[in-house]
Amino acid sequence: MKRPVQGEYPDFYDTYIKLVPEGNIQNILAEQQKAIEDFIPTIPDSKVDFRYAPGKWSLKEVFGHMIDTERIMSYKLLRIARGDKTPLAGFEVNAYVENAYYSAIWLIYSKNTCR
């Protein structure tokens, strides 16, 4: 799979696309998944709710946002792959964080999957 060129995607995604290293995307994603799975168990329970400033996301919320974004992007890719020409909507990330139960997700993921 080749890296998309600017103009094939909304400018908003340019920063993110530039962060993806060169190489086989399947290998890159597998390496990233392993790195995250190895990292999560090293985070002390006392730190998962830490916020570096009022109104900023906790680690639980950051990981929850990553999970939500993967789900949304997967849905968008499905629509693109099926030739759906309907405009793709964005999503309000703060509303997702405010209305999620990331503590439950964190407990399930960190205790049962990674440790």
C-alpha positions as CSV (number, residue, x, y, z in Angstrom):
1,M,0.0,0.0,0.0
2,K,1.4,3.4,-1.0
3,R,1.2,6.5,1.2
4,P,-1.6,8.8,0.0
5,V,-0.5,12.0,-1.5
6,Q,-1.7,15.4,-0.3
7,G,-4.9,16.2,-2.0
8,E,-6.2,12.6,-1.7
9,Y,-7.4,13.3,1.9
10,P,-8.6,16.3,3.9
11,D,-5.8,18.6,5.0
12,F,-6.7,18.0,8.7
13,Y,-5.1,14.5,8.4
14,D,-1.8,15.7,7.0
15,T,0.0,15.9,10.3
16,Y,-1.2,12.3,11.2
17,I,-0.2,10.8,7.9
18,K,3.2,12.4,8.1
19,L,3.7,10.7,11.5
20,V,3.4,7.2,9.9
21,P,6.8,5.8,9.3
22,E,7.8,4.3,5.9
23,G,7.4,0.6,5.5
24,N,4.8,-2.2,5.4
25,I,1.7,-0.8,7.1
26,Q,0.6,-4.1,8.4
27,N,4.0,-4.6,10.2
28,I,3.9,-1.0,11.5
29,L,0.4,-1.5,13.0
30,A,1.4,-4.9,14.5
31,E,4.5,-3.3,16.1
32,Q,2.4,-0.4,17.4
33,Q,-0.2,-2.7,18.9
34,K,2.6,-4.7,20.6
35,A,4.2,-1.5,22.0
36,I,0.8,-0.4,23.5
37,E,0.1,-3.8,25.0
38,D,3.6,-3.9,26.5
39,F,3.2,-0.3,27.8
40,I,-0.2,-0.5,29.5
41,P,0.7,-2.9,32.2
42,T,3.7,-0.7,33.2
43,I,1.3,2.2,34.1
44,P,0.6,2.3,37.9
45,D,-3.1,2.2,38.8
46,S,-2.4,5.4,40.7
47,K,-1.6,7.3,37.5
48,V,-4.4,6.2,35.1
49,D,-6.7,9.0,36.3
50,F,-3.9,11.7,36.4
51,R,-4.5,14.9,34.5
52,Y,-1.6,17.3,34.0
53,A,-4.0,20.3,34.1
54,P,-7.7,20.8,34.8
55,G,-9.9,20.0,31.9
56,K,-7.2,17.8,30.2
57,W,-7.8,14.1,29.5
58,S,-6.6,11.4,31.9
59,L,-4.6,8.4,30.5
60,K,-7.9,6.3,30.6
61,E,-9.5,8.9,28.4
62,V,-6.5,9.1,26.0
63,F,-6.6,5.4,25.5
64,G,-10.4,5.4,25.2
65,H,-10.1,8.2,22.5
66,M,-7.7,5.9,20.6
67,I,-10.2,3.1,20.7
68,D,-13.1,5.3,19.6
69,T,-11.0,6.7,16.8
70,E,-10.0,3.3,15.6
71,R,-13.7,2.3,15.5
72,I,-14.7,5.4,13.6
73,M,-11.9,5.2,11.1
74,S,-12.7,1.5,10.5
75,Y,-16.2,2.5,9.7
76,K,-15.1,5.2,7.4
77,L,-12.7,2.8,5.6
78,L,-15.5,0.3,5.1
79,R,-17.7,3.0,3.5
80,I,-14.8,4.1,1.2
81,A,-14.1,0.5,0.3
82,R,-17.7,-0.1,-0.6
83,G,-17.8,3.0,-2.8
84,D,-20.2,5.0,-0.6
85,K,-20.0,8.6,-1.9
86,T,-22.0,10.1,1.1
87,P,-19.8,12.7,2.8
88,L,-18.0,11.4,5.8
89,A,-18.8,13.3,9.0
90,G,-16.3,14.1,11.7
91,F,-16.9,13.5,15.4
92,E,-16.8,15.6,18.4
93,V,-14.0,14.1,20.4
94,N,-14.8,15.8,23.7
95,A,-18.4,14.7,23.6
96,Y,-17.2,11.1,23.1
97,V,-14.9,11.4,26.2
98,E,-17.6,13.0,28.3
99,N,-20.2,10.3,27.5
100,A,-18.0,7.2,27.7
101,Y,-17.3,4.8,30.4
102,Y,-13.5,4.6,30.0
103,S,-13.0,3.4,33.5
104,A,-14.8,0.2,32.7
105,I,-13.0,-0.2,29.3
106,W,-9.6,0.4,31.1
107,L,-10.4,-2.2,33.7
108,I,-11.3,-4.8,31.1
109,Y,-8.4,-4.1,28.8
110,S,-5.6,-3.5,31.3
111,K,-6.5,-6.3,33.7
112,N,-7.7,-9.1,31.3
113,T,-5.8,-8.4,28.1
114,C,-2.4,-7.0,28.9
115,R,-1.5,-8.3,32.4
